[in-house]
Amino acid sequence: MGELATATGVTKRTIDYYTNLGLLKVERSASNYRYYDKEMINRIHWIEEQKKQGKCLDEIHRLIVPAENEPEEIDVQDIRLQMRKLEHDVNVLMEHLDEKERQKLRKKVSPESVALMQSLLLILNN
């Protein structure tokens, strides 16, 4: 860590802080010494430049690790397609049941499930 601090002009404490934030990757030896690869010199210079431009460390972290912690975008069209397929499958199943079996199946579906399905349909149709 001392060599990295000397090479980059930042303090050991700053390197430790950046490492704890996930901005720098560190390897550890069997005796628990930290090893930073040469890319970390460039990374520290880049981080310091971003700070000079007014970016906070959270913004810098998002630039370095953009998608690891962010949810995937929801493909509404895909959800609609899957719901239509599910609705079709349920209708086909219901057609093959007699009235007594249909009633039994309807009783097994909880009111919460019905409310959830109706809410999803409303959201997707808007």
Buried (B, 14 or more C-beta within 10 A) or exposed (E): BEEBBEBBEBEEEBBBBBBEBEBBEBEEEEEEEBEBEEEBBEBBBBBBEBEEEEBEBEEBBBEBEEEEEEEEEEEEEEEBEEBEEEEEEEEEEEEEEEEEEBEEEEEEEEEEEEEEBEEEEEEEEE
